[in-house]
Amino acid sequence: MNQFSLKSTITALVMLAAVTLGCGTASAFTAETYAASSRLASGHWVKIKTTQSGMHMIPASTLQRWGFSDPQRVRVYGYGGQQISDVLSAENYVDDLPMTMCEWTPQGLVFYAHGPMTWTSNSQGRWTYKPNFYSTGAYYFLGEATDDDLARETRRTGSAGATDGAATTFTDVASPRLARSISPCPTVPTTGCGYRRPLP
C-alpha cells in the first residue's frame, strides 16, 4: 500500500468515526406509532404531481379515465410539496398518508394543494419565497375513500338563515393552466373549467 492510499484510508476512517460519534444517541418511536400497513397496500391509487400551490380541480371524467369507477368516493391523500422539518419528533410525525381536505362538486374533485414554495416572513416583516430544496413538485395520491375515511371527513358547520346583504354566490374558477399542472405520473394533461354555484 503506498503512502497516499494509506493516508486517504486513515482520513476516511477518522471522518467516519467523527460522524458516528458526533451523532449522539438515536432512538426510534414505539411500535404503536406506526401503522400496521400502508394505506397504499390495497386499492386503486393514482399518483399526481403539481408544481403550484392553490385550488385544483379534477373533473369526474378524468377520474373515470384514470380507473375510478365511483369518482364521488375519490379523495386526495398526501403531504404536499412543502419542505418538512429536518427534526423528526412525535409532534410533527404522521406515519401514513393523511387525507387532504377536498370537496366533491358537480364538476369534479376540488382540493387545495401545497406546492414546493412557501412564503415566510423575517423579523423585519418582509416576506420571501422559500423553495423546497429537495423537490420541484408536490405529490399526492388519489384513491377511493373507505367508509371510515368518509365518516371522519370534516363537515360544514353553521346554520342557514338570512344573509342581510351578504354574498350568496361566488365564481369558482379552476384555471386551465393550474389544472394542466395536475397529472398522473407520467404527465397526462387535464382540463380546467369555471363554474358558478350558490354558497352552502
Buried (B, 14 or more C-beta within 10 A) or exposed (E): EEEEEEEEEEEEEEEEEEEEEEEEEEEEEEEEEEEEEEBEEEEEBBBBBBBBBEBBBBBBEBBEEBEBEEBEBBBBBBBBBBBEEEEEEEEEEEEEBEBBEBBBBEBBBBBBBBBBBBEEEEEEEEEEEEEBEEBEBBBBBBBBBBEEBEEEEEEEEEEEEEEEEEEEEEEBBBBBEBBBBBBBEEEEEBBBBEEEEEEE
